[in-house]
Amino acid sequence: MDLHDIRRQYQLDRLTAEKLLPQPWQQLQLWLEQAMAAKLSDDPTAMTLATADVTGRPSARIVLLKQLDQQGLVFYTNLGSRKAQEIKQNPQVCCHFSFLGLERQAVIYGRASKLSLREVSKYFMSRPRDSQLGAWASQQSKPIKSRQLLEQSFQQMKQKYSQGQIPLPDFWGGFRVEVDSAEFWQGGENRLHDRFFYQPSGPGVWQIERLQP
Ligand SMILES: Cc1cc2nc3c(=O)[nH]c(=O)nc-3n(C[C@H](O)[C@H](O)[C@H](O)COP(=O)(O)O)c2cc1C
């Protein structure tokens, strides 16, 4: 397969300092809203979460953003998973959003901390019953011999919790990524992309600098 000639020009929009909102979470929210309105993807809230273990070895995967505000970015997962174990060792993470249909990407750097039981419980109870059972059935990131065993585990949970509310598994939770810095990228003609980097310059105040493409 020859990939050398796969390229395109980025001409859709220009990003200027004047267009940017003062807080990075506000800018991300705006771009998310625009991506949703443009119907670019069936998973508009998907973000690639990168973590690293204590030795610095990175890993990445997609998770769904479930809340975004001044406090940070929230996602939910299994606490025994690779990502959760890595966050335990090293809370520094990176969340990457691809809005390629708008020729944009956003990169959020921050520190992940576990959500309170109250927050996790509230969200878990709002999930469809089958998703709740799916959470119980899977020891995420651990090996399993077959698909059949996984489906058996799901059926067992379905029987076990056939009546009433399904309780929150103690191995399931969520994280909030508090934003340390962020970058917003808009593709430009001739590879002269617009890049703006946010970093704190005081409590609640962000300095915004243009970066070279
Ligand atoms: C569109 C999409 C959304 C996903 N959302 C989540 C999510 O919100 N939480 C989650 O734990 N895994 C989610 N996954 C699965 C993860 O990408 C990953 O396979 C899983 O969390 C195990 O990752 P780990 O072994 O690195 O911890 C999603 C995958 C895709 C493709």
The ligand as a Gaussian input file, in Angstrom:
#p B3LYP/6-31G(d) Opt

LIG

0 1
 C      -16.404000       5.036000      20.738000
 C      -15.820000       4.341000      21.943000
 C      -16.225000       4.731000      23.195000
 C      -15.702000       4.119000      24.334000
 N      -16.055000       4.585000      25.564000
 C      -15.485000       4.050000      26.669000
 C      -15.740000       4.627000      27.957000
 O      -16.439000       5.636000      28.113000
 N      -15.157000       4.021000      29.027000
 C      -14.352000       2.928000      28.903000
 O      -13.859000       2.423000      29.905000
 N      -14.052000       2.392000      27.700000
 C      -14.605000       2.931000      26.583000
 N      -14.298000       2.410000      25.338000
 C      -13.387000       1.251000      25.267000
 C      -11.940000       1.735000      25.410000
 O      -11.491000       2.328000      24.202000
 C      -10.943000       0.622000      25.823000
 O      -10.967000      -0.436000      24.918000
 C      -11.240000       0.091000      27.230000
 O      -11.615000       1.123000      28.125000
 C      -10.028000      -0.632000      27.808000
 O       -8.931000       0.226000      27.810000
 P       -7.631000      -0.018000      28.732000
 O       -7.368000      -1.506000      28.694000
 O       -6.546000       0.763000      28.070000
 O       -7.946000       0.468000      30.117000
 C      -14.782000       3.035000      24.195000
 C      -14.373000       2.655000      22.913000
 C      -14.868000       3.317000      21.812000
 C      -14.351000       2.921000      20.440000

